[in-house]
């Protein structure tokens, strides 16, 4: 495994910072080293936001994403902003509302994350959990058990079944 750098990006209010924290906690459950950081625009909701997660089985000597392996973009703006940071051979996971970029040196997964949250679960706020399920299916960076444990520990009480369903939807979006 060594070191894998991930960036979860979109707009404020999509829960991507929480998603980054959950992914980091899942890595900790698996006994891996992890660093998680985040940033968002001053307008918070609707402004640009990103969470960065570095997962490694060795010591992490630099806490920032410098050579992004996996980029999740839920908005066109975030994809445009961070696409050039995705290294050759990297993985891009975009919502189907985002235009597929012209890059042949990366693997691209265009997935209906936001639509699934809105239409299938009737809860747009679980898009981040669906995205985590997709990230798991594509990367297998953490164990499924640790990811589910981290999700259920972090979501508001009373929403556990909704979030478990969202995670399972994310798993099923990748064939």
WOQUISUL-V194232 format. One line per field, one symbol per residue. psi: psi as a letter, one per 20 degrees, with the letter a starting at -180 (. if undefined). burial: + if it has 9 or more other C-alpha atoms within 8 Angstrom, else -. Layout:
# WOQUISUL-V194232
psi = ???
burial = ???
This chain:
# WOQUISUL-V194232
psi = gdpppqpoqbqqiijhgggggggghghghjjrqqpprrqqrhiephrqqqpppppqjrqoipjqohmphpppoiqgghghhihiipqpirppoqqiippprmpijrppooqmggggggghiknhijhhhghhgggghhhkhrqgghggghghhhqqpijghghgggghgggiio.
burial = --+++++++++++++++-++++++++++-+-+++++++-++--+--+++++++++++--+----+--+++++++++-++--+---++--+++++++++-------+++-+++++-+++--+-+++++++++++++++--+-++--+++++++--+----+--++-++++++-+--
